[in-house]
């Protein structure tokens, strides 16, 4: 199932506002009129914006999804616990460096928000990508121990 389908089926009062664009009631707060904007990018990633100010993690958590669910699956597959474990194709130093880089990106975004500044659309996308990469690292490390 595509990320957009997985999300939209869990929301209320969904309506299309254009190609790849939707509005719905935000599940993270008591929303009676749609205040959640959803945009599907060309690569399948989803952008969410609650006009009441709810955070993306709160929105996806309210419908039992994770931030990684906003991104297409890598190689088109979910993790299958029944498959035998393969030797990881990465070195621990590479994983650590990626984790540090993505954490730094999130730290910059958080610092900006804590100082009362908004994030640009590109910065929001980059922060969401960082969350997705960190979650994928977590999944891979758990898979290979």
C-alpha positions as CSV (number, residue, x, y, z in Angstrom):
1,X,0.0,0.0,0.0
2,X,1.3,3.4,-0.9
3,X,2.0,5.9,1.9
4,X,-0.8,8.3,0.7
5,X,-3.4,5.4,0.8
6,X,-2.2,4.2,4.2
7,X,-2.7,7.7,5.6
8,X,-5.9,8.8,3.9
9,X,-7.8,5.7,4.9
10,X,-7.2,6.6,8.6
11,X,-8.4,10.3,8.4
12,X,-11.9,11.9,8.5
13,X,-13.5,14.3,6.0
14,X,-10.8,13.8,3.4
15,X,-11.2,15.8,0.2
16,X,-8.9,16.2,-2.8
17,X,-7.9,19.8,-3.4
18,X,-5.8,19.1,-6.5
19,X,-3.4,16.5,-8.0
20,X,-1.7,14.9,-5.0
21,X,-3.2,17.4,-2.6
22,X,-5.7,16.7,0.2
23,X,-7.4,18.2,3.2
24,X,-8.7,16.3,6.2
25,X,-9.5,16.7,9.8
26,X,-6.4,16.6,11.9
27,X,-6.4,13.5,14.2
28,X,-4.0,15.1,16.7
29,X,-6.6,17.6,18.0
30,X,-10.4,18.0,18.2
31,X,-10.8,19.1,14.6
32,X,-14.4,19.7,13.4
33,X,-13.4,21.3,10.1
34,X,-10.4,20.1,8.0
35,X,-7.2,21.9,9.0
36,X,-4.7,19.3,7.9
37,X,-3.1,19.8,4.5
38,X,-1.5,16.7,2.8
39,X,0.7,16.8,-0.2
40,X,2.2,13.8,-2.0
41,X,5.5,14.6,-3.7
42,X,6.5,13.2,-7.1
43,X,8.7,10.6,-5.3
44,X,5.9,9.4,-3.1
45,X,6.9,11.2,0.1
46,X,4.2,12.9,2.1
47,X,4.2,16.4,3.6
48,X,1.7,17.2,6.3
49,X,0.8,20.6,7.7
50,X,-1.8,21.2,10.4
51,X,-2.9,24.8,10.3
52,X,-3.7,24.6,14.0
53,X,-0.1,23.8,14.7
54,X,0.1,20.1,15.5
55,X,3.4,18.4,14.9
56,X,3.9,15.8,12.2
57,X,4.9,13.1,14.7
58,X,1.7,13.8,16.7
59,X,-0.5,13.6,13.6
60,X,0.9,10.3,12.4
61,X,1.0,8.9,15.9
62,X,-2.7,9.7,16.4
63,X,-3.6,7.3,13.5
64,X,-1.1,4.6,14.7
65,X,1.5,5.4,12.0
66,X,5.1,6.5,12.2
67,X,7.1,9.2,10.4
68,X,8.7,6.4,8.3
69,X,5.2,5.7,6.9
70,X,5.3,9.0,5.2
71,X,8.0,7.7,2.9
72,X,7.9,5.0,0.2
73,X,9.4,1.6,1.2
74,X,13.0,1.0,0.3
75,X,13.2,-1.5,-2.6
76,X,9.4,-1.7,-2.5
77,X,9.3,-4.1,0.5
78,X,8.6,-4.1,4.2
79,X,10.8,-6.0,6.6
80,X,9.9,-9.7,6.7
81,X,10.9,-11.4,10.0
82,X,10.5,-14.8,8.3
83,X,13.4,-14.2,5.9
84,X,16.9,-15.3,7.1
85,X,19.2,-12.6,8.2
86,X,21.8,-11.4,5.7
87,X,25.1,-9.9,6.5
88,X,24.6,-6.1,6.7
89,X,25.9,-4.2,3.7
90,X,27.1,-1.3,5.8
91,X,29.9,-0.6,8.2
92,X,29.2,0.5,11.8
93,X,31.3,3.7,11.2
94,X,29.0,4.6,8.2
95,X,25.9,4.0,10.3
96,X,27.3,6.2,13.1
97,X,28.3,9.0,10.7
98,X,24.8,9.0,9.1
99,X,23.1,9.0,12.5
100,X,25.3,11.9,13.6
101,X,24.6,13.9,10.4
102,X,20.8,13.3,10.6
103,X,20.7,14.1,14.3
104,X,22.6,17.4,13.6
105,X,20.0,18.3,11.0
106,X,17.2,17.7,13.5
107,X,19.1,19.7,16.1
108,X,19.4,22.7,13.8
109,X,15.6,22.5,13.1
110,X,14.8,22.2,16.8
111,X,17.1,25.1,17.7
112,X,15.4,27.3,15.0
113,X,11.9,26.4,16.3
114,X,12.9,27.0,19.9
115,X,14.0,30.5,19.0
116,X,10.5,31.2,17.6
117,X,11.5,30.9,13.9
118,X,9.6,28.8,11.4
119,X,11.2,26.3,9.1
120,X,11.1,26.8,5.3
121,X,9.3,24.2,3.3
122,X,12.7,22.8,2.2
123,X,13.9,22.6,5.8
124,X,10.7,20.8,6.8
125,X,11.2,18.2,4.1
126,X,14.9,17.8,5.1
127,X,13.9,17.3,8.8
128,X,11.3,14.7,7.8
129,X,13.9,12.9,5.7
130,X,16.3,12.9,8.7
131,X,13.5,11.3,10.9
132,X,12.9,8.7,8.2
133,X,16.6,7.9,7.9
134,X,17.1,7.6,11.7
135,X,14.1,5.3,11.9
136,X,15.5,3.1,9.0
137,X,18.8,2.9,10.8
138,X,17.0,1.7,13.9
139,X,15.1,-0.9,11.9
140,X,18.3,-2.1,10.2
141,X,20.3,-2.3,13.4
142,X,17.5,-4.3,15.1
143,X,17.3,-6.6,12.1
144,X,21.0,-7.4,12.1
145,X,21.5,-7.1,15.9
